[in-house]
């Protein structure tokens, strides 16, 4: 979901799960793309994503949006358009984040249904069963939902008392264990009552974070120092942040910012670009303003541009901004998107090379709205979906819409640069049934849409993760789906 939406989406998932329960009465295959991978990506018209962050786990599986630039891409192939097998992993918890380290082991960040306690699970890569778990401190801070795996495959997140944690996994006494390897307090740098929305590694080794109240900070976990700066007065952050060599991108409910480490070590604003936030929150969005986690993309170094979807009315636009260079912070284009769907997106755009793909969420019904979300305008709308591909001109002079499709995506789509396909979950028609879907990134054609039956719960616009061996892990209300190519 696009990713957010941190504690707010987690709260929505828990609420939905509890409601459903009440009604019921109760790898080593991560590696750099080969030359054949690059050829396949090129034939699909998709360029290479952001280069790997040295302080992050494998690109494509180490963050909710794949990498630190939030490209929502992977060099791994998904289950594909053929028949699939689906396992439902019930951990007694809601698990919006499943990440996979260089050792091939999935790590899931969850909230237990019974007592709403945050818990991290280490999963068996062959079956998805829990091998070990560790409970975290509960509280008002849910920055951990946008946690990431570092270069040592440790989960990095913020717990309920504003401690930045690194949680490692290892075998001890013949069994797997999870343990807190490092703890750094952020509490003294955050206004009481404010909450961390996300964390992301800087390319220099420090850790960026942002709070809902509009504070951004840099943490040096080697000495425990924390340096912060406030964004615009009255501006709030409801989505995740993204990092690239040029710095950290964050979108508030008014503008997009790029910040970098200043000479004194404090976060320093490099540019700010306001976007059209519209007259009000729209149905299918969780806040007033963009629903996007900013996406770095570009043909040169994977970070030529930053993109978000605005909240204009009656049509929304993909806002593409130059990230670096003499024209940094200047808009490149703002084409109308989601013409075949609804005018709104709560999801982070996909970005690779010169290409961006946007999925619509206008009208999507959430079980509960965040506190302070305010009324939508209109008050309700049918879920329309929609998916649009936009390509930036090779000389950076503008953009063109390549295709506009009526795909009703119910999850954050993931692009495989290996075969040029987009994997997601869809809601084909029945509001209570969901499908596994694969779309051609080249044409927008729906290659498959397989109904998964009445027992599969709402994906609620969560991001799926494609792992080794063509496995897709997709969070839903109350379970994780493990989707693989059909065995027989």
N, C-alpha and C positions, 0 to 999 in steps of 0.2 A: 504494500500500500504505500505505496510510495510510501511507502514506505512509510510515517509518523508514529510519527504521530504518536510515538512513544507510549506513555502511560495512558493516553486517551484511548487509543485503539485497544490496548490491553484491557482496559476497563470495559469497553464495549464487548470484547470477546468473552470476558468472564460473565458479564451480565447475560449475554445470550446463552452461554453454556448452562448457567444456573437455571435460566428460564426453561431451557429444553429438558433439563434433568427433572425439574419440578413437574413439567407436563407429562413426563414419562413415568413418574412415580418413583422416582428414586433419587581404504585405499591408496595405494601407491601410484595410481594412474594419473594423478595430477601432474602435468608437465607442460612445458612450453609448446605452443602450436608448431607443428611441423610445416614443411614447405607445402605439402598437400593440403593442410588445413588452410594456409593462406590463400592457395589457389581456389579452394572451394568458397572461401569467404568473398574473394574477388569476383568469382563468377556470379555470386548472388547480389553483387552490387554493394557490398558492405565492407568498409575499411577496418583497420585495426583499432582496438580500444586503447584506453590509457595505459601506458607502461606500468608494470607492477610497482607498487609502493614497497620499499625495502623493509618497512616496519609492519607489514601486513602479511597474512597468510596467502595462500594461492589465489591469484586473480580469478574471479568468477565465483568463488565459494566462501570467501572470508568475511563478507559483509552481507547485510540484507539485500543490498542493491549490487552485489557482485564484487565491487572493488571500491577503493576510497573515492573515486570520481563519480560513483553512483551511475555507472554506465548501463547497468542491468543487462550485461552481456557475459558470455562465458565461451571459452575455447573448447568446452566439452560438448559432446552431442547428447541430446535428450533422448527419451524413449522412442521418438520418431512417430511417423504417421500410421504405422501398423497397429495391430491389436495390442492391448496392454493388460497386464495384471495389476491389481490394486490391493494393497494390504492396508488395513486401518490400524494404526499404532495408538493404542489407548494408554496414556501414561497417567491418567487421572489428573490431567492438567491441560491448560491452554498453552500452546507453544507457537507463538507467532514468528520465532526466529530459529532456523536450523542452518548451521554453518558447518563447513567441512575443511579440516586442516590438511597439511601436506602429508600426514600419515594416513589419510583416507577415513579417519573416524569422524562421524557427525557429532556435533555438539549442539544441543537444543536448549534454548532459554525459555522457560515456562513459568506459569503461575498455577500452583496446585488448586484444584477446585474446592477441596474440602475446607481449607483454611486460608485461601488466598495468599499463601506463602510463596515468594519467588524461589525457584529451584532450577538448577542447571543439571541436565542429563547428558551423559556420554552414551552414544548409541552404537550398537553392533552394526558395522557397515554391511554385513551380509543379511541381517534380518530386521534391523531397526530396533531390536529389543534394548532396554536400558541396561548398560553394564555397570554404571555407577551414577550417583547423584550427590549434590551438595545443596543444602538450604542456604538462602541468603537472608539478610536483614530486610524485613518488610518496612514500608514507609511510604512517604509521598513522592519519592523520586524514582522515576522509572526510565532513566537514561539507558539502562541496560537493554531495553528492547531494541535499541539501535547500537548494541555492542558489536564488537568485531573480534576476529582471531588475529593475534599478532604473529610475528615471524617464527615464534616458538610454539604455535598452535594453542596459545592460551587465550581464553575468552577474556576480553577487556570490556568492562561495563561499570556503571555507577549503581550502587545499591541504595537502599531506603534511607540511609543516614548520610548520603552524599560522599561515600567513600568510593574512589576509583580503584577497582580491583582487577588483578590479573589472576585468572583461575586456570591452573594447569592440570593435566591428567597424565597418569603414569601407573605402571603396575607395581604393586607392593604385596609381598607375601602371597604371590600367586593370584591376585585379583586386581581389578582396576580401581583406582581411587581418583577423586577430584579434590584439589586443595588450593587454598588462596596463597599464591606465591608472592604477591605484592599488594600493599594497601596504601593509598595516598588520599588524605582527606581534602575535600573541596569545600567543606562546610563554611570555613571562614571567608571564603571568596564569593559566596552566594547569598543574596538577600533572603532573610527568613521568609518562608512561604513560597519562594520561587522553586522551580523544578527543572532538572536537567532533561533536555529533550534528546540529546544524542552526543556521541563521541566519535572521533575519527583520528587516525594517526597522521601527523605531519611527516613530510618527506625528510625532515631533519631529525626525527626521533622523538619529538615531543608529542603531546596528545592535545588535540583541539576539543573543546566542548562548547555547547550552546544551551542557554536556558530559555524556558518559555517566556520569561519576562524581558528577553532581549539583551542578556549579557553573554558575551563570548569570552573564552579564556584559553590559555595555553598552560599545560602542565608539564613540568620536567620531573618525571618520576624517579630520576636518579638522585635528586636532592629534595624532592617534595615541594618545590616552589610552584606557585600558581599566580599567573598574571592575567588580569581581565580588563575588558573595556565594554562600555555600554553602547548599544546601537541607538537608532533614533528614538527620541522620547515618545512613549506611548506605543511603540511598535512591538509586536509579539512574534515569537518563533513557534510554529506548530509542526514543522517537518524536520527531517534530518539535515545534516550538514555534509559537505563533500570536500575532499582535499585532492590537490594536484601539486606538482612542483611550483606552480605560480602562487599557491596559497590556499585559503579555505573559502568556499562559497557557502553563503547562507541566505535563505529567503525569509523575510519577515512578511507580515500581512500587508505591507506597503511597498517594499522594494527588495531588490537583489543586491547583495554586497559581496565584494571580494576583499579579504583581509590577509595580511601576511605578518610575519614576525618582524617587528621594528628593531632599530638599532639598540634600544634599551631592553629588548626581550619581550616587550609587551605587544599584544595584537595591535596592528596598525591598519586602518582602513585605506585600501588602495583606490576603490571606486564604489559608487552607489548608483543604481539605476532604478527609478520608480517605474512600476508597471500599472496597468489599469486593473484596479482591484474590484471594480464593479460596484453596484449600489447596495448589495447585501450578499449574505451567504446563499448559495444555491442548493437545492435538494441534491443529495448525493455527494456533497462536500461536508467536511467536519468543521470548517472554520470559514470566516470571511477573508477572502484573499486567495492566493495561489494554493493549490494542493500539492505542488511539486516539491520534492527534494531536488535542488539544482543538479543538473547533469553536465559534467565536463565531457567534451568530445572534440574531434577535429582530425584532419588528415596529416598534420605535421608531427605533433607529439601527443595526440589524444587529449589535448587541453587547449586548443585554439579558441574554443567557444564554451559558453555556459548557456544552458537552456532551461526555461520554465514555461508552464502554461499559465496565462493570466486568468482573470475572472471577469472579463469584460462582458457586457450585455448589449445585444442579444447573442453575439457570436464571440467565441474565445479564440485566442491567438497563441501560437508558439513563439515566444520571445527569445530570439537568439542574440547573444551579446558577445563581443570580443573580450576574451579573458585577459590577454596580455598584449604587450607591444605598445606602440605609440597611440593607438586608438582604443586602448583598454577601457572597458566600461561603456563603449558606444554600441548601439543596437545595429545588428546586421540586417535583420528582417523581422517581421511579425505576421506571417501568413495566417489566415483563418484555417482552423483545424476542426475535426470532428463534425464535418458537414453531413456525414451519413449517420451520425449518432446524435448525442445530446451535448449542449454547450457547457461542458464542465469536466474537469479531471482532478481526482484526488490522488493520482498516481505520478510517480517519477517517470519522466520520459526515458526511453531507450536511446543511447547515443553511441555511435561508432563511425569513425571516419568522417565523411560529410553527411551522414544519415542520422535522422532522429525519427523515432516512432512513438506516437502518443496514443494512449488508450483512455476512453471516456468512462466516467462513473456517474454522469448526470442521472439523477433519479434513483440511484442505488439506495436501498433501505437498510439502515443500520438499526440494531436493536435498541440503542440508546445514544443520545447525542452528548458530547462533552459539556461540562458545565461552562456557561458563558458563550455557547455557540451562537445563541440568538436565533430568531426565526429565519426561515429560508424564504426566498422570493423567486418563484411562487411557493406556496405552502407545501406542495407535493407535486411530483411528476412521475410518470412511468419511467422505469429504467430503460434507457435507450442504447447505452454502450457506444460503439463506434471506435474505429482505429484509423489513424492517418500516418502516412510516411511523408516526411519532408526532407529534401536534400538541399544542402547549401551549395551554391555554385562553386566550381573549382577555384575561381579567382576571389571568392569571398564577397562578391558584389551583391548578393541577394540569395533568395531561396525559392524553391518551387515545390508544390505538392505533387508527389509522384503517384500516390494512390490514396483513396479514401474508402474504407470498407465498413460494412455494418456488422462488425463482430461485437458480441456482447460479452466482453471479458469480465470475469468475476474475481480475478486475481491480478497481481502485477506481472505482466508478461516478461519472459526472459528470452533474449536472442542468443542463439548459438552461432558464433562466427565460423564454426567448422562447416556447417551445412546450410547456413542462411535461412534457418527456420526460427519461428517464434513459438514458444511453448507457453500455454496458459490454461486456466480453467474458464469455462464459459457457462452462461445461463441461456440455453437455446430457446426456451419458451416458458416452461413450467417454472414458477417461482421457487418451487421446492426441490428441483432436480438440477444437477450440475453435470458438466461434461468435461472430459479431457480433450484439449484442442491443440492443433498445430497449424500455423499459418505460414505461408511463404512470405519472407521479407522482401522478396523481389517484386511480387505482384499483388500481395494482399489476399491471395486466394486461400480459402479455408481448405487445408489438405486433409484434415480429419476432425471429427467432432463426435466423440464416443460417450454416450450416456453412461454414467457411473452408478446409476441405480438410486433407490430411495434412501439407502443408509448413509450416503455421503453427505456430510453437513456443509453449511455455507462457508466458502473460502474467505468471505468478507473482505475481498480486495487485499489479501495478504500476498507477500512475495514468496514464490517457490524457489527452491535451490536445486540446480542440476549438479549431480555428483558423478564420480567415476562409474563406469559400467552402465552408463545411460540411465541412471536412477534419478527420479524427480521426487523431492521431498516437498510436500505442500501442506502448510498449516490450514486447519479449518476450525470451526467452532467445536472445540472439545477433543480434537484428535489431530494426528499427523498422517497424511496419506503418503504411502511409499509406492510410487508408480514405476513399473519396469516393463520392458518389452515382454510380450506374452511368451511363456516358456514352451507352450505346445501348440 
